[in-house]
Amino acid sequence: MSELPARLQHPSGYRARRGLNWAVVGLTYTSYYLCRYNFAYANKSIADEFGFSKGDISTILSCQFVAYGCGQIINGLLTDRIGGKRAMLIGAAGTVSMSMLFGAASFWGQLWLFALLWGINGYAQSFGAPGFIKINSAWFSEKERGTFAGIFGCMINLGRGVANWLLPALLAGFVFLGMWHVPPQHWRWLFWIPAGLASLVAVLLVLVVKDTPEECGYQNLFPGEADHADQEVRTEIRTVFRHIVTNPVVWIMAVAYATTGAVRQGIDQWFPRLFQDVHHLDPRGWKFQSLGLAIPIAASAGSLLSGWISDRFFHSRRAPVAAIIYFLQVAITFIAAQVTSVNWTLIMVIMIAFTVNSTHSLLGPAAAMDIGGRKMAAFASGVIDAFQYFGAALAIKGLGWVLDHYGWDYYFYYQVPFGLLGGVLMWSIAGRHSLKNTRAAH
């Protein structure tokens, strides 16, 4: 094994200011996830109240995923022009508005209205990841981006962890600070309360976050890195478009990411229904609530470990690490299809969350920053992440049909081929030392 990279040295105060910056950006993106994963917990309540089939629920989810995917491409390109902070604020305003309206739509109960509003919410949410990645590509060295991707994954999973604790509690009722009893709430509050929290966090974003370290007075932080030689982070849309879409690695990453989205959303959006319908777990019970906490913890561990390994032992090469994880995911998913006990199913779902969130953080933020740099990271992220949601939209629609016609016995089998394809694609570029486009003019 070759010599490990040396630890980067930064000026006094820089790490603290960067930490504050990405903490607030990450908290903003965490609030986005509260306004996204609320649907998973409202899934059964909405279906029961309005008589929707699993296919109907999949239609609502697919509208969100398609809109999110299209938005990633459009908004990724736009974010490279307007800056990450503005993009995240636009997205926050959109997701807050749509979450409030989705809750209000419970008074009508029309499938088309739910699908429309959740689709618009998906488009608004698609400002988040490009904005997050755009900001942090300027604040992190090329040698730190795998580790940053792990941190990015942790911020996502913080949102999921809060959602997995707060949302079932709202449905079941709880005692606040041991003094105030909050009775069980209608599912619409699963959309209204996250919208309020996201509004508060957006104010912090306005007050604290800067797009670049240069705006805080830090200059020449990463000498010798071509990506940071130019302090400008915005560039012409035509230049960005040509540079990214002519890079063949982008499209290999994008298709692999589609397989990640298929499995990741298959788990995230349906695991509450799986354990309610098949194993008859009460959302108020300790097993269900423990799973809600264990999934984001495992996902965070996968994000951090995979990013750190790629930076530390593979010299910031993401593909070989991702390939290994994809093949591990295939093995775990196949085993999950064989087990029938609730305890073993819990363990398998947690392990799948570990693997699928490892590739999610490696190929989304880390690889996108490697490919696009600080000038083009948002669009690179947008293209790659779009395919995650296009893949999820197709896979979720297919999964809904399978569950309606063949039942839960095929839930895990359905997800096996996606991991296999992702592993093959990553293995095909595992030997590359650079993901940048060498054909496009700079």
ChimeraX attribute file (.defattr): number of C-alpha atoms within 10 A of each C-alpha:
attribute: neighborCount
match mode: 1-to-1
recipient: residues
	/A:1	5
	/A:2	7
	/A:3	8
	/A:4	11
	/A:5	13
	/A:6	8
	/A:7	8
	/A:8	10
	/A:9	10
	/A:10	11
	/A:11	9
	/A:12	8
	/A:13	10
	/A:14	17
	/A:15	13
	/A:16	9
	/A:17	17
	/A:18	18
	/A:19	13
	/A:20	14
	/A:21	22
	/A:22	23
	/A:23	18
	/A:24	19
	/A:25	30
	/A:26	23
	/A:27	21
	/A:28	28
	/A:29	29
	/A:30	26
	/A:31	30
	/A:32	29
	/A:33	25
	/A:34	28
	/A:35	30
	/A:36	23
	/A:37	20
	/A:38	25
	/A:39	22
	/A:40	22
	/A:41	22
	/A:42	22
	/A:43	20
	/A:44	21
	/A:45	17
	/A:46	17
	/A:47	14
	/A:48	11
	/A:49	10
	/A:50	13
	/A:51	12
	/A:52	18
	/A:53	16
	/A:54	21
	/A:55	19
	/A:56	18
	/A:57	22
	/A:58	25
	/A:59	20
	/A:60	22
	/A:61	25
	/A:62	26
	/A:63	23
	/A:64	27
	/A:65	30
	/A:66	23
	/A:67	24
	/A:68	31
	/A:69	28
	/A:70	21
	/A:71	24
	/A:72	33
	/A:73	24
	/A:74	18
	/A:75	28
	/A:76	32
	/A:77	26
	/A:78	23
	/A:79	32
	/A:80	27
	/A:81	20
	/A:82	15
	/A:83	24
	/A:84	30
	/A:85	22
	/A:86	16
	/A:87	25
	/A:88	29
	/A:89	20
	/A:90	16
	/A:91	25
	/A:92	26
	/A:93	16
	/A:94	18
	/A:95	30
	/A:96	25
	/A:97	19
	/A:98	23
	/A:99	28
	/A:100	21
	/A:101	19
	/A:102	21
	/A:103	19
	/A:104	15
	/A:105	16
	/A:106	17
	/A:107	9
	/A:108	10
	/A:109	16
	/A:110	12
	/A:111	15
	/A:112	12
	/A:113	16
	/A:114	21
	/A:115	21
	/A:116	17
	/A:117	23
	/A:118	27
	/A:119	22
	/A:120	21
	/A:121	28
	/A:122	30
	/A:123	26
	/A:124	29
	/A:125	29
	/A:126	30
	/A:127	33
	/A:128	30
	/A:129	26
	/A:130	35
	/A:131	33
	/A:132	26
	/A:133	32
	/A:134	35
	/A:135	29
	/A:136	28
	/A:137	30
	/A:138	23
	/A:139	28
	/A:140	21
	/A:141	21
	/A:142	21
	/A:143	20
	/A:144	19
	/A:145	27
	/A:146	34
	/A:147	25
	/A:148	27
	/A:149	28
	/A:150	28
	/A:151	22
	/A:152	30
	/A:153	27
	/A:154	26
	/A:155	24
	/A:156	26
	/A:157	25
	/A:158	24
	/A:159	24
	/A:160	27
	/A:161	21
	/A:162	17
	/A:163	26
	/A:164	27
	/A:165	15
	/A:166	17
	/A:167	26
	/A:168	24
	/A:169	20
	/A:170	18
	/A:171	22
	/A:172	15
	/A:173	15
	/A:174	17
	/A:175	11
	/A:176	9
	/A:177	7
	/A:178	7
	/A:179	7
	/A:180	9
	/A:181	11
	/A:182	14
	/A:183	13
	/A:184	13
	/A:185	15
	/A:186	14
	/A:187	22
	/A:188	23
	/A:189	19
	/A:190	27
	/A:191	25
	/A:192	21
	/A:193	19
	/A:194	25
	/A:195	23
	/A:196	16
	/A:197	16
	/A:198	23
	/A:199	18
	/A:200	12
	/A:201	19
	/A:202	22
	/A:203	12
	/A:204	14
	/A:205	22
	/A:206	14
	/A:207	9
	/A:208	14
	/A:209	20
	/A:210	22
	/A:211	21
	/A:212	24
	/A:213	21
	/A:214	15
	/A:215	9
	/A:216	13
	/A:217	8
	/A:218	13
	/A:219	12
	/A:220	13
	/A:221	19
	/A:222	18
	/A:223	11
	/A:224	9
	/A:225	13
	/A:226	10
	/A:227	19
	/A:228	22
	/A:229	12
	/A:230	11
	/A:231	15
	/A:232	12
	/A:233	22
	/A:234	18
	/A:235	15
	/A:236	13
	/A:237	15
	/A:238	9
	/A:239	13
	/A:240	22
	/A:241	14
	/A:242	12
	/A:243	21
	/A:244	23
	/A:245	16
	/A:246	14
	/A:247	18
	/A:248	14
	/A:249	19
	/A:250	24
	/A:251	16
	/A:252	16
	/A:253	25
	/A:254	27
	/A:255	22
	/A:256	30
	/A:257	30
	/A:258	28
	/A:259	30
	/A:260	31
	/A:261	30
	/A:262	26
	/A:263	28
	/A:264	21
	/A:265	22
	/A:266	21
	/A:267	22
	/A:268	15
	/A:269	20
	/A:270	21
	/A:271	18
	/A:272	22
	/A:273	18
	/A:274	16
	/A:275	18
	/A:276	15
	/A:277	12
	/A:278	13
	/A:279	14
	/A:280	12
	/A:281	18
	/A:282	15
	/A:283	19
	/A:284	14
	/A:285	9
	/A:286	11
	/A:287	15
	/A:288	20
	/A:289	17
	/A:290	13
	/A:291	18
	/A:292	22
	/A:293	19
	/A:294	21
	/A:295	25
	/A:296	26
	/A:297	20
	/A:298	22
	/A:299	29
	/A:300	26
	/A:301	22
	/A:302	27
	/A:303	31
	/A:304	24
	/A:305	17
	/A:306	27
	/A:307	31
	/A:308	22
	/A:309	17
	/A:310	23
	/A:311	23
	/A:312	19
	/A:313	15
	/A:314	18
	/A:315	16
	/A:316	25
	/A:317	26
	/A:318	29
	/A:319	27
	/A:320	18
	/A:321	23
	/A:322	29
	/A:323	25
	/A:324	16
	/A:325	24
	/A:326	28
	/A:327	19
	/A:328	18
	/A:329	26
	/A:330	23
	/A:331	15
	/A:332	18
	/A:333	24
	/A:334	17
	/A:335	16
	/A:336	21
	/A:337	19
	/A:338	13
	/A:339	12
	/A:340	12
	/A:341	9
	/A:342	15
	/A:343	11
	/A:344	14
	/A:345	19
	/A:346	19
	/A:347	15
	/A:348	19
	/A:349	21
	/A:350	21
	/A:351	21
	/A:352	24
	/A:353	25
	/A:354	25
	/A:355	28
	/A:356	27
	/A:357	30
	/A:358	29
	/A:359	30
	/A:360	27
	/A:361	30
	/A:362	31
	/A:363	29
	/A:364	27
	/A:365	31
	/A:366	30
	/A:367	28
	/A:368	31
	/A:369	32
	/A:370	25
	/A:371	22
	/A:372	24
	/A:373	23
	/A:374	29
	/A:375	26
	/A:376	33
	/A:377	33
	/A:378	36
	/A:379	34
	/A:380	36
	/A:381	31
	/A:382	34
	/A:383	28
	/A:384	28
	/A:385	34
	/A:386	30
	/A:387	29
	/A:388	30
	/A:389	29
	/A:390	26
	/A:391	27
	/A:392	29
	/A:393	29
	/A:394	17
	/A:395	24
	/A:396	27
	/A:397	20
	/A:398	16
	/A:399	25
	/A:400	22
	/A:401	17
	/A:402	18
	/A:403	16
	/A:404	13
	/A:405	11
	/A:406	11
	/A:407	13
	/A:408	16
	/A:409	14
	/A:410	13
	/A:411	21
	/A:412	19
	/A:413	16
	/A:414	19
	/A:415	24
	/A:416	21
	/A:417	14
	/A:418	22
	/A:419	27
	/A:420	19
	/A:421	20
	/A:422	26
	/A:423	24
	/A:424	16
	/A:425	20
	/A:426	26
	/A:427	17
	/A:428	13
	/A:429	19
	/A:430	16
	/A:431	11
	/A:432	12
	/A:433	13
	/A:434	14
	/A:435	21
	/A:436	20
	/A:437	18
	/A:438	11
	/A:439	10
	/A:440	13
	/A:441	8
	/A:442	8
